[in-house]
Amino acid sequence: MSTRRRVDRLRDGVRRQVGARVAGAAGLDELVDLESDVTSLAEAIRENRELEVPLTAMVDRLEREVAEVLSRRTHGSTGEGMGA
């Protein structure tokens, strides 16, 4: 192996070691975990957006049904309901 090649390998090794130490001291070694968390969060947000419209429709329908039931009970107790 040539001297130049050995120097290049040594230089690359030192860069990696120093880079790892600097990253550890600066907290940058946690970026991989942070990136994973951000990716997971982005996926959850996308899924929530996909569910938003169907859930909104479902809630609207339930609100109408509850309003109808309450209306029947109110009218039924005054004698104005369907069975009066």
C-alpha positions as CSV (number, residue, x, y, z in Angstrom):
1,M,0.0,0.0,0.0
2,S,1.4,3.4,-0.9
3,T,2.2,6.0,1.7
4,R,-0.4,8.4,0.2
5,R,-3.1,5.7,0.6
6,R,-2.1,5.0,4.2
7,V,-2.2,8.7,5.0
8,D,-5.7,9.0,3.4
9,R,-7.0,6.0,5.4
10,L,-5.5,7.5,8.6
11,R,-7.0,10.9,7.8
12,D,-10.5,9.3,7.2
13,G,-10.3,7.3,10.4
14,V,-9.4,10.4,12.4
15,R,-12.2,12.4,10.8
16,R,-14.7,9.7,11.7
17,Q,-13.5,9.5,15.3
18,V,-13.4,13.2,15.8
19,G,-16.8,13.6,14.1
20,A,-18.3,11.0,16.4
21,R,-16.9,12.7,19.5
22,V,-18.1,16.1,18.3
23,A,-21.5,14.7,17.5
24,G,-21.7,13.0,20.9
25,A,-20.7,16.2,22.7
26,A,-23.2,18.3,20.8
27,G,-26.0,15.8,21.1
28,L,-26.0,15.3,17.4
29,D,-25.7,11.5,17.8
30,E,-29.3,11.6,18.8
31,L,-30.4,12.9,15.5
32,V,-31.1,9.5,14.1
33,D,-33.6,8.9,16.9
34,L,-35.1,12.3,16.3
35,E,-35.4,11.7,12.6
36,S,-37.1,8.4,13.2
37,D,-39.6,10.1,15.7
38,V,-40.3,12.9,13.1
39,T,-40.9,10.3,10.4
40,S,-43.3,8.4,12.7
41,L,-45.1,11.6,13.7
42,A,-45.5,12.6,10.0
43,E,-47.0,9.2,9.3
44,A,-49.5,9.6,12.2
45,I,-50.5,13.1,11.0
46,R,-51.1,11.7,7.5
47,E,-53.2,8.9,8.8
48,N,-55.2,11.4,11.0
49,R,-55.9,13.6,8.0
50,E,-57.1,10.6,6.1
51,L,-59.5,9.8,8.9
52,E,-60.7,13.3,9.5
53,V,-63.4,13.4,6.8
54,P,-65.0,10.1,7.6
55,L,-64.9,10.8,11.3
56,T,-66.4,14.2,10.8
57,A,-69.3,12.7,8.8
58,M,-69.8,10.0,11.4
59,V,-69.9,12.6,14.2
60,D,-72.4,14.8,12.2
61,R,-74.6,11.8,11.7
62,L,-74.5,10.8,15.4
63,E,-75.3,14.4,16.4
64,R,-78.4,14.4,14.1
65,E,-79.5,11.0,15.5
66,V,-79.1,12.2,19.1
67,A,-81.0,15.4,18.3
68,E,-83.8,13.3,16.9
69,V,-84.0,11.0,19.9
70,L,-84.0,14.0,22.3
71,S,-86.6,15.7,20.2
72,R,-88.8,12.6,20.4
73,R,-88.4,12.3,24.1
74,T,-89.2,16.0,24.6
75,H,-92.3,15.8,22.4
76,G,-93.3,12.5,23.9
77,S,-93.3,13.7,27.5
78,T,-95.6,16.6,26.6
79,G,-98.1,14.4,24.7
80,E,-97.1,15.8,21.3
81,G,-95.0,12.8,20.3
82,M,-95.8,10.0,17.9
83,G,-97.8,8.0,20.4
84,A,-100.0,10.9,21.5
